[in-house]
Amino acid sequence: MATQANSIPHPTLIKVDPFIPADQQKGIHNRWHPDIPAIATVKPGETFKIECVDWTGAQIGNNDNSDDVMNVDLTKVHNLSGPIAVEGAEPGDCLVVDILDITPFEKMPWGYTGIFELENGGGLFAREFNSRAAKAIWDLNGIYATSRHIPGVRFAGVTHPGLIGTAPSTELLATWNKREGELIAAHADSIPPVAFPPEPKGAYVGQDLAPEVLEKIAKEGARTIPGREHGGNCDIKNLSKGSRCYFPVFIKGANLSVGDLHFSQGDGEMSFCGAIEMAGIITFSTSIIKGGIEKFALKQPIFLPSPIDPMYSSKIIFEGLSVDIHGDGKQYNMDASVAYKQAALNAIAYLQKIGYTREQAYLLLSAAPVESHVGALVDSPNACVTLAIPTGIFDHNILPNPDGFPKRNFGQCAIRSDGVV
């Protein structure tokens, strides 16, 4: 007979409510800083759960306009749960993190993908499209996602943390702020910005700390928008349940934080808020490899991909070269970013021929499990990058045929209430 005495649940170390603003909850922070103390400590080998709000901290709603995306306050993101200290971790070690499971909250079975404004966040095609806010709400039903804003599509998600990392040391934080500050100074008038400096406005640490400590964190804390040497916001879709991650440790305890959970994402997360963003629960276990930074030349994290992946064997693949074919025709020299953008623009143009709007196509390529690969970086001057769309995610045929595509109307995604796209 099963007994409760022999059935000990894995503890939830941080509990949150996805419907309450993040800056009204404990155990959440939105800056990287070594002075943010651990909210809990675990022993190596323990299994534990962490609850996470969505990356904006409940700023985006399940509705049919994108005014919330247009007006989102980016000084308040990303909202991370943690830090969690691991007993015995010391600077120079490697923190091994096993991602055991990632699920949305039962009470919030939906997520969203957003196109952000040119002047407020941007995205891969912010300047090319003069981006205006748009979004798609996705209903999460078991392993599948569908959207009333992008009809005719259903796919299995690859849940993953968009953002996970260890805390920086004081020296590493200073390095980040110096090099990113120099980049900002060199591109002072860039829209969207090339980087985001420390910003006291919107900084939040959900702990009862001395005012002078909170002030220091707000003044010096690194924004969570880019990935860095510690991990951070790298948005790697294959870093999913079953993955093992190897993180460098920079301070005592390592101080692991996590957030920005995704139900699904395409390689590149091109629309800035390009995954299916969700609130949810992630399950971890950890261990330590002493001296791992030296043993593995661990300048940045290493990970083993998840053994779980949607089985989409049939794909249509778009090629991109490092020539701005969709723009001014400029020739670039072995620029893989340009090649990726051209592959994506080729795919968007193709989906528009099928009947999707540009906004729907942009959102779909961001959220669905599309794959991008570097084809070649040796054939000067043109780097080659490919972008593959699984054909099985559509309920209609999207393959080329001699007669072209029948005229279809898939409506439009959620746009601003003023109608501007």
Secondary structure, 3 states (H helix, E strand, C coil): CCCHHHCCCCCEEECCCCCCCHHHCCCEECCECCCCCCCEEECCCCEEEEEECCCCCCCCCCCCCCHHHHCCCHHHCCCEEEEEEECCCCCCCEEEEEEEEEEECCCCCEEEEEECECCEECCCCCCCCCCCCEEEEEEEECCEEEECCCCCECEECCCEEEEEEECCCHHHHHHHHHHHHHHHHHCCCCCCCCCCCCCCCCCCECCCCCHHHHHHHHHHCECCCCEECCEEECCCCCCCCCCEEEEECCCCCCCEEEEEEECCCCCCCCCEEEEEECCEEEEEEEEEECCHHHHHCCCCCEEECCCCCCCCCCEEEEEEECECCCCCCCECCCCHHHHHHHHHHHHHHHHHHHCCCHHHHHHHHHHCCCEEEEEECCCCCCCEEEEEEEHHHECCCCCCCCCCCCCCCCCCCEECCCCCC
